[in-house]
Amino acid sequence: MLGKKGKSQPMRRESSSGGNEIKAFLGPGSQFEGKLQFNEIVRLDGHFRGEIISDDTLIVGETAEIEAEVTVGSLILSGTIKGNIKASGKVELKAPANVIGNIDTPVLSVEEGVTLNSTLTMKSAIPAEKPVDIS
């Protein structure tokens, strides 16, 4: 926002790369239908229906209800997704997340309290190394 002392600041996710802050936000109570494409971190807390495509991170808050085909780099989910999820990096399911649909990701993290009604496909993001013969 304005960045002056006493004013609210945008939600940020700090990292050593310096450019990892949320660039778009769909707040609670809002509704959107269509195709969402983005290049940086996006957070959804409202209702979305359609298709989501990105190589970056999608954060879905507890109040979010998503009905979409989701193809992203990473997904951090606390809300509800009805639809297929494909993540090239990882999927993190945080309570009280609810997933109804297929998940395709090399890395999956699931907290206790998550509802998962899915078919899961996990393929290694990094090719497995050949075993080393130590005999």
C-alpha positions in Angstrom: 0.0 0.0 0.0 1.4 3.5 0.8 4.3 2.2 3.0 4.2 5.3 5.3 4.5 4.8 9.0 1.2 3.8 10.6 -0.3 2.6 7.2 -1.1 -1.0 6.6 1.4 -3.0 4.5 0.7 -5.7 2.0 1.1 -9.3 3.1 4.5 -10.5 2.2 6.3 -13.8 2.2 9.9 -13.1 2.9 12.7 -14.9 1.2 16.3 -14.4 0.1 15.3 -13.7 -3.5 13.5 -10.5 -2.3 10.7 -10.6 -4.9 8.3 -13.0 -3.3 5.3 -10.9 -2.3 1.6 -11.4 -3.2 0.8 -9.5 -6.4 -3.0 -10.1 -6.6 -5.6 -10.8 -4.0 -9.3 -11.9 -4.3 -10.8 -11.2 -0.9 -13.5 -12.9 1.1 -17.0 -12.3 -0.2 -15.8 -11.6 -3.7 -16.7 -13.8 -6.8 -14.9 -14.2 -10.1 -15.4 -16.4 -13.0 -13.0 -17.0 -15.9 -9.4 -17.7 -16.7 -6.7 -16.5 -14.3 -3.1 -16.5 -15.5 -0.3 -15.0 -13.4 3.5 -14.8 -13.1 3.9 -14.0 -9.4 2.3 -15.1 -6.1 -1.6 -14.8 -6.0 -3.9 -15.3 -3.0 -7.6 -16.2 -3.3 -10.0 -16.0 -0.4 -13.2 -15.5 -2.3 -15.1 -17.6 -4.8 -13.5 -18.5 -8.1 -14.8 -20.6 -11.0 -12.9 -21.4 -14.2 -9.3 -22.1 -14.9 -6.1 -21.1 -13.1 -2.7 -21.3 -14.9 0.7 -20.2 -13.5 4.3 -21.4 -13.0 4.3 -19.6 -9.7 2.5 -20.0 -6.3 -1.2 -19.9 -5.7 -2.3 -19.4 -2.0 -5.9 -20.4 -1.3 -7.2 -19.2 2.1 -9.7 -20.8 4.4 -12.7 -18.8 3.1 -12.0 -19.6 -0.5 -14.2 -21.9 -2.6 -12.6 -22.7 -6.0 -14.2 -24.7 -8.8 -11.4 -24.9 -11.4 -8.8 -26.7 -13.3 -5.6 -25.6 -11.5 -2.2 -25.8 -13.1 0.5 -24.0 -11.0 4.1 -24.2 -9.8 3.1 -24.5 -6.1 -0.2 -24.6 -4.3 -0.8 -23.7 -0.6 -4.4 -24.7 0.2 -6.4 -24.0 3.3 -9.8 -23.6 1.6 -11.8 -25.7 -0.8 -11.0 -26.8 -4.4 -13.3 -28.8 -6.6 -11.4 -29.7 -9.7 -8.1 -31.1 -10.8 -4.8 -29.8 -9.5 -1.5 -30.1 -11.3 1.5 -28.6 -9.6 5.0 -28.8 -11.0 6.7 -28.1 -7.6 4.6 -29.0 -4.6 1.1 -29.0 -3.0 0.7 -28.1 0.7 -2.7 -28.9 2.2 -3.3 -27.1 5.5 -6.3 -27.7 7.8 -9.2 -27.2 7.1 -8.5 -27.7 3.4 -10.9 -29.7 1.3 -10.0 -31.2 -2.1 -12.4 -33.0 -4.4 -10.6 -33.9 -7.6 -7.3 -35.3 -8.9 -3.9 -34.1 -7.7 -0.7 -34.5 -9.8 2.4 -33.2 -8.0 5.9 -34.5 -7.2 5.6 -33.3 -3.6 2.6 -33.4 -1.3 2.3 -32.2 2.3 -1.0 -32.9 4.2 -1.8 -31.6 7.7 -4.1 -33.4 10.1 -7.7 -32.2 9.6 -7.6 -32.0 5.8 -10.4 -33.6 3.8 -9.0 -35.3 0.7 -11.3 -37.0 -1.8 -8.8 -37.4 -4.6 -6.7 -39.6 -6.9 -3.1 -38.8 -6.3 -0.3 -39.0 -8.9 3.2 -38.4 -7.8 6.1 -38.4 -10.2 9.6 -37.3 -9.2 10.5 -33.8 -10.2 14.1 -34.8 -10.2 15.2 -37.9 -12.1 16.3 -40.6 -9.7 20.0 -41.2 -9.5 21.4 -44.6 -10.5 22.2 -46.8 -7.4 25.9 -46.8 -6.5 27.5 -50.3 -6.3 29.7 -50.2 -3.1 30.8 -53.9 -3.3 
